[in-house]
Each structure stands twice: as structure tokens, then as C-alpha cells.
Amino acid sequence: MSTAAETEVRELDHRNNDGIDVTLRWSPSTERVWIDVRDDHSSTSFRLDVDPREALEAFHHPYAYAIRQDADHALAA
């Protein structure tokens, strides 16, 4: 059974290139934006919360965005 939060999520964009699958998602009720990344070569996946103003940058460059996000968190600490 799915919850209201699960059914409200919208897929804004999706791409698959050389075994790397990237999906940009948005929740209208929470205004949350994130990307889901799955790498079929290494069988790894991750999810990143994204500033809506940077959604396309994160979608097109998820690994660079993840590194930058980690660096920003390290500087804030």
C-alpha cells in the first residue's frame, strides 16, 4: 500500500547513459527536490537532496554535485 507522500512525488526528468541512471524528483507538498543515481557497473546507488535552484546542475553532473555538497558540509563544520 502506498502512502500519500509516495504517490505525490513527481519525476521531473530521467536519463540513462552508459549504465548510469539519474532521476530528478520533486514533492509538491514538501517542495523537496532530489536526485536518485544508480550505477549499474558498480551496483551502487545514492540519493542527494538538491537545492531547487541547482536541480538541473545536479541532474546533469550528479557526481560533481555530490563532491561539492560534501565539501560545503565539511566547511560548515
C-alpha distance (Angstrom), angle and dihedral (degrees) to the residues before:
residue distance angle dihedral
M1 . . .
S2 3.79 . .
T3 3.78 124.5 .
A4 3.79 126.2 -131.4
A5 3.81 89.7 -106.5
E6 3.81 91.2 57.3
T7 3.79 95.4 47.3
E8 3.78 94.4 48.5
V9 3.81 95.0 59.1
R10 3.78 112.6 111.2
E11 3.78 125.4 -152.6
L12 3.79 105.2 -137.1
D13 3.78 98.4 179.8
H14 3.78 141.2 -9.2
R15 3.77 135.6 -168.3
N16 3.77 138.4 173.2
N17 3.77 122.0 -163.2
D18 3.80 126.6 168.4
G19 3.81 93.6 -21.3
I20 3.80 96.3 -45.5
D21 3.78 112.4 117.3
V22 3.83 117.9 -164.3
T23 3.80 125.0 -176.8
L24 3.81 126.0 -176.1
R25 3.81 112.7 -151.3
W26 3.82 136.4 -175.8
S27 3.78 134.8 -168.4
P28 3.83 110.5 -151.5
S29 3.80 95.2 -161.6
T30 3.81 95.1 51.9
E31 3.83 97.6 26.8
R32 3.81 86.4 -133.4
V33 3.82 116.7 154.1
W34 3.79 123.9 -167.9
I35 3.77 143.6 155.8
D36 3.79 127.7 -132.1
V37 3.81 115.4 -152.1
R38 3.80 125.4 -168.6
D39 3.78 123.4 -177.6
D40 3.80 109.9 -160.8
H41 3.82 92.5 -169.1
S42 3.80 94.8 60.9
S43 3.82 96.8 24.3
T44 3.80 90.0 -126.5
S45 3.77 131.0 132.4
F46 3.78 138.1 -179.7
R47 3.78 141.5 179.1
L48 3.78 125.9 -139.5
D49 3.77 127.6 -166.1
V50 3.78 106.7 -136.1
D51 3.76 134.0 -156.9
P52 3.84 102.9 -116.9
R53 3.81 89.7 -128.5
E54 3.82 89.0 59.2
A55 3.81 98.2 40.5
L56 3.80 97.6 112.7
E57 3.80 92.7 45.2
A58 3.80 90.4 51.5
F59 3.80 91.2 45.3
H60 3.80 93.4 52.3
H61 3.83 96.2 38.8
P62 3.82 107.6 25.9
Y63 3.80 97.0 157.9
A64 3.81 93.7 49.4
Y65 3.80 89.9 45.5
A66 3.82 91.1 50.9
I67 3.81 91.9 51.2
R68 3.80 91.8 47.8
Q69 3.81 91.4 47.5
D70 3.83 90.4 51.9
A71 3.81 90.5 49.0
D72 3.82 91.2 49.8
H73 3.81 91.0 51.6
A74 3.82 91.1 48.6
L75 3.82 91.2 51.6
A76 3.80 91.4 48.8
A77 3.81 90.9 54.2
